Amino acid sequence: MSQIASEHGIHVNQLHKWKTQFLKEVPHVFEKQNKDQKKMKADYEEQPENLYAEVRKLTTQLSWL
């Protein structure tokens, strides 16, 4: 830690604070990513249903014409 601090001109205590904060916040970062992935997956899985519904609607309209 002291080598990194001296290379970047930062006090060692500041690095320790940043490390502690980072380790505390990391799980929240991954939770947000998981939520975003789940939402994208749900949207992706819903898309074919919407498309099939549109195809059925257009087919019915075409048959009626």
Distance bins in CASP14 RR format, pairs under 12 A and 6 or more apart:
PFRMAT RR
TARGET T0000
AUTHOR 0000-0000-0000
RMODE 2
METHOD distances of the structure
MODEL  1
1 7 0 0 0 0 0 1 0 0 0 0 0
1 8 0 0 0 0 0 1 0 0 0 0 0
1 10 0 0 0 0 1 0 0 0 0 0 0
1 11 0 0 0 0 0 1 0 0 0 0 0
1 12 1 0 1 0 0 0 0 0 0 0 0
1 13 0 0 0 0 1 0 0 0 0 0 0
1 14 0 0 0 0 0 1 0 0 0 0 0
1 15 1 0 1 0 0 0 0 0 0 0 0
1 16 1 0 0 1 0 0 0 0 0 0 0
1 17 0 0 0 0 0 1 0 0 0 0 0
1 18 0 0 0 0 0 1 0 0 0 0 0
1 19 0 0 0 0 1 0 0 0 0 0 0
2 8 0 0 0 0 0 1 0 0 0 0 0
2 9 0 0 0 0 0 1 0 0 0 0 0
2 10 0 0 0 0 0 1 0 0 0 0 0
2 11 0 0 0 0 1 0 0 0 0 0 0
2 12 1 0 1 0 0 0 0 0 0 0 0
2 13 0 0 0 0 0 1 0 0 0 0 0
2 15 0 0 0 0 1 0 0 0 0 0 0
2 16 0 0 0 0 0 1 0 0 0 0 0
3 9 0 0 0 0 0 1 0 0 0 0 0
3 10 0 0 0 0 0 1 0 0 0 0 0
3 12 0 0 0 0 1 0 0 0 0 0 0
3 15 0 0 0 0 0 1 0 0 0 0 0
4 10 1 0 0 1 0 0 0 0 0 0 0
4 11 0 0 0 0 0 1 0 0 0 0 0
4 12 0 0 0 0 1 0 0 0 0 0 0
4 14 0 0 0 0 0 1 0 0 0 0 0
4 15 1 0 0 1 0 0 0 0 0 0 0
4 16 0 0 0 0 0 1 0 0 0 0 0
4 18 0 0 0 0 0 1 0 0 0 0 0
4 19 0 0 0 0 0 1 0 0 0 0 0
5 11 1 0 0 1 0 0 0 0 0 0 0
5 12 1 0 1 0 0 0 0 0 0 0 0
5 13 0 0 0 0 1 0 0 0 0 0 0
5 14 1 0 0 1 0 0 0 0 0 0 0
5 15 1 0 1 0 0 0 0 0 0 0 0
5 16 0 0 0 0 1 0 0 0 0 0 0
5 17 0 0 0 0 0 1 0 0 0 0 0
5 18 0 0 0 0 0 1 0 0 0 0 0
5 19 0 0 0 0 0 1 0 0 0 0 0
6 12 0 0 0 0 1 0 0 0 0 0 0
6 15 0 0 0 0 0 1 0 0 0 0 0
7 15 0 0 0 0 0 1 0 0 0 0 0
8 14 0 0 0 0 1 0 0 0 0 0 0
8 15 0 0 0 0 1 0 0 0 0 0 0
8 18 0 0 0 0 0 1 0 0 0 0 0
9 15 0 0 0 0 0 1 0 0 0 0 0
10 16 0 0 0 0 0 1 0 0 0 0 0
10 17 0 0 0 0 0 1 0 0 0 0 0
10 18 0 0 0 0 1 0 0 0 0 0 0
10 19 0 0 0 0 0 1 0 0 0 0 0
11 17 0 0 0 0 1 0 0 0 0 0 0
11 18 0 0 0 0 0 1 0 0 0 0 0
12 18 0 0 0 0 0 1 0 0 0 0 0
12 19 0 0 0 0 0 1 0 0 0 0 0
13 19 0 0 0 0 0 1 0 0 0 0 0
13 20 0 0 0 0 0 1 0 0 0 0 0
14 20 0 0 0 0 0 1 0 0 0 0 0
14 21 0 0 0 0 0 1 0 0 0 0 0
15 21 0 0 0 0 0 1 0 0 0 0 0
15 22 0 0 0 0 0 1 0 0 0 0 0
16 22 0 0 0 0 0 1 0 0 0 0 0
16 23 0 0 0 0 0 1 0 0 0 0 0
17 23 0 0 0 0 0 1 0 0 0 0 0
17 24 0 0 0 0 0 1 0 0 0 0 0
18 24 0 0 0 0 0 1 0 0 0 0 0
18 25 0 0 0 0 0 1 0 0 0 0 0
19 25 0 0 0 0 0 1 0 0 0 0 0
19 26 0 0 0 0 0 1 0 0 0 0 0
20 26 0 0 0 0 0 1 0 0 0 0 0
21 28 0 0 0 0 0 1 0 0 0 0 0
21 29 0 0 0 0 0 1 0 0 0 0 0
22 28 0 0 0 0 0 1 0 0 0 0 0
22 29 0 0 0 0 1 0 0 0 0 0 0
23 29 0 0 0 0 0 1 0 0 0 0 0
25 31 0 0 0 0 0 1 0 0 0 0 0
25 32 0 0 0 0 0 1 0 0 0 0 0
26 32 0 0 0 0 0 1 0 0 0 0 0
26 33 0 0 0 0 0 1 0 0 0 0 0
27 33 0 0 0 0 0 1 0 0 0 0 0
27 34 0 0 0 0 0 1 0 0 0 0 0
28 34 0 0 0 0 0 1 0 0 0 0 0
28 35 0 0 0 0 0 1 0 0 0 0 0
29 35 0 0 0 0 0 1 0 0 0 0 0
29 36 0 0 0 0 0 1 0 0 0 0 0
30 36 0 0 0 0 0 1 0 0 0 0 0
30 37 0 0 0 0 0 1 0 0 0 0 0
31 37 0 0 0 0 0 1 0 0 0 0 0
31 38 0 0 0 0 0 1 0 0 0 0 0
32 38 0 0 0 0 0 1 0 0 0 0 0
32 39 0 0 0 0 0 1 0 0 0 0 0
33 39 0 0 0 0 0 1 0 0 0 0 0
33 40 0 0 0 0 0 1 0 0 0 0 0
34 40 0 0 0 0 0 1 0 0 0 0 0
34 41 0 0 0 0 0 1 0 0 0 0 0
35 41 0 0 0 0 0 1 0 0 0 0 0
35 42 0 0 0 0 0 1 0 0 0 0 0
36 42 0 0 0 0 0 1 0 0 0 0 0
36 43 0 0 0 0 0 1 0 0 0 0 0
37 43 0 0 0 0 0 1 0 0 0 0 0
37 44 0 0 0 0 0 1 0 0 0 0 0
38 44 0 0 0 0 0 1 0 0 0 0 0
38 45 0 0 0 0 0 1 0 0 0 0 0
39 45 0 0 0 0 0 1 0 0 0 0 0
39 46 0 0 0 0 0 1 0 0 0 0 0
40 46 0 0 0 0 0 1 0 0 0 0 0
40 47 0 0 0 0 0 1 0 0 0 0 0
41 47 0 0 0 0 0 1 0 0 0 0 0
42 49 0 0 0 0 0 1 0 0 0 0 0
43 49 0 0 0 0 0 1 0 0 0 0 0
43 50 0 0 0 0 1 0 0 0 0 0 0
44 50 0 0 0 0 0 1 0 0 0 0 0
44 51 0 0 0 0 0 1 0 0 0 0 0
45 51 0 0 0 0 0 1 0 0 0 0 0
46 52 0 0 0 0 0 1 0 0 0 0 0
46 53 0 0 0 0 0 1 0 0 0 0 0
47 53 0 0 0 0 0 1 0 0 0 0 0
47 54 0 0 0 0 0 1 0 0 0 0 0
48 54 0 0 0 0 0 1 0 0 0 0 0
48 55 0 0 0 0 0 1 0 0 0 0 0
49 55 0 0 0 0 0 1 0 0 0 0 0
49 56 0 0 0 0 0 1 0 0 0 0 0
50 56 0 0 0 0 0 1 0 0 0 0 0
50 57 0 0 0 0 0 1 0 0 0 0 0
51 57 0 0 0 0 0 1 0 0 0 0 0
51 58 0 0 0 0 0 1 0 0 0 0 0
52 58 0 0 0 0 0 1 0 0 0 0 0
52 59 0 0 0 0 0 1 0 0 0 0 0
53 59 0 0 0 0 0 1 0 0 0 0 0
53 60 0 0 0 0 0 1 0 0 0 0 0
54 60 0 0 0 0 0 1 0 0 0 0 0
54 61 0 0 0 0 0 1 0 0 0 0 0
55 61 0 0 0 0 0 1 0 0 0 0 0
55 62 0 0 0 0 0 1 0 0 0 0 0
56 62 0 0 0 0 0 1 0 0 0 0 0
56 63 0 0 0 0 0 1 0 0 0 0 0
57 63 0 0 0 0 0 1 0 0 0 0 0
57 64 0 0 0 0 0 1 0 0 0 0 0
58 64 0 0 0 0 0 1 0 0 0 0 0
58 65 0 0 0 0 0 1 0 0 0 0 0
59 65 0 0 0 0 0 1 0 0 0 0 0
END
